[in-house]
Amino acid sequence: MVERIRVRFEGDGAGTGGLAWGQQQVWQAMIELGSSMAMGGVVPVQDGRTAGDFAEELRFFMSRYGAMRSLLRFGPGGPADVTLEVFGTGEATLEVHDAAPAEDPAAVAAALLAEWRARLFDYANEWPIRMAVVRAAGAVTHVVVLVCHLATDGAGLATMIRELGERDPATGQPARPYSAMQPLDLVATQASRAAQRQSDNALRYWEGHLRTVPTRRFTSHGERPGPRFRRVVWQSRALHLAADRLAAALGTDPGAVLLAAYAVAFGRVTGSHPFVTQVIVGNRFRSGLADLVSPLAQNGLVVIDVAGATPAEAVERARQASMSASKYAYYAPGPRAELIERVSRERGEPVALGVLWNDRRGNVPRSAASDEHPEESRVIDEQALPFFNEELMLNVDDVPDTVQITTEIDTWSLPIEGLHALLKEMETFTVEAASQPVS
């Protein structure tokens, strides 16, 4: 049995406009993948909150964040011809699912989440947030939330959750007035002269590398046995501990160590130099963007020559390249796509940019304890994918006390054995570097 609670909302920032730069990048990926790239999950409820309480939480999200009350409007030019409409008032729905006496409410919640993930959002008619509660014997046991990636990214979702928890417990009112930009404010800001200068500078940086790097990342490409597209989840506590030790010795961040390890391992496995990868840059370090609820991440371009470099040199080059990539990862996506196409045409073949790196970890403290005998690295999951729109992508997951890397791969570019070798080489490079004196 499913009950639906109507939730009225009212908020600022209504109007119609284009998509912001981060939204344009996400929307293009959603089109290519045929996916809403939704974020969310199931959370157990043990504090006695009722369906009415969760209806108020949904009202808070809808009223405070214009991204949650936005819909796409499609023009005659197909999926790429879209605008965004943000509503000032409207009605959302909280679903209430009652588990039968013989049902496990956790299983009911998990099944609902799976059904939601499998179903695309209706971008023109459905709010980009789905929310439901599951009850057993009249008591709420779980809340299920799923948010379309076009509305926000992981950092924006974290802002929503944080500000929800900061509300006045008696009145439910926000701890402070909303001060971040709404989606259409961001679009207007990105149309300013200052933002256009930033975009132009970024494209000059990209063009400089696009004209000089090798056009291909892999020496061979062709059909291989087994599923073409795969996802591999791999863990290494040894890599985690060694990266922390090496970072501390060099006075840098473990992220730079892991990026250097990726560059070195890629060169060892493929023989390709310099290392060229797109990195996902959150862009929230920029003025006024920290708490904005909208997808802000864009691709940066990292180029690192680690051939013959010492470990310390490789890490420093990775650090500098990462900083440059972040500086120039804020741009209008359309002109960047045109630039890549133009340079590829002038060079006589496409400049391949299908190798990616995404460090999704937060600012976690380094491990306090040493581990003389860390467990061996291991693959914890490997499965076929229906499709993957790049060649290789390594995502460093936000998992404590280990390095967990979720990899998506096109095995026609790099065989699955090559991927396993690459991950092991990342560990080998870092462990060996951390065990030697830093020169």
Secondary structure, DSSP 8 states (H G I E B T S, - for coil): -EEEEEEEEE-S--EEE---HHHHHHHHHHHHHTS---EEEEEE--S---HHHHHHHHHHHHHH-GGGGEEEEE-TT-TT-EEEEE-SEEEEEEEEEE--TTS-HHHHHHHHHHHHHHS---TTTS-SEEEEEEEETTEEEEEEEEE-TTT--HHHHHHHHHHHHTS-TTT---SS---S--HHHHHHHHTSHHHHHHHHHHHHHHHHHHTTS-S-SSS-----SS-SEEEEEEEEHHHHHHHHHHHHHHTS-HHHHHHHHHHHHHHHHH---SEEEEEEE--TTSTT-TT--S---EEEEEEE--TT--HHHHHHHHHHHHHHHHHT--S-HHHHHHHHHHHHHHHTS-----EEEEE--------SS--SS----EEEEEEE-S--SSSEEEEE---TTSEEEEEEEETTTS-HHHHHHHHHHHHHHHHHHHTS---
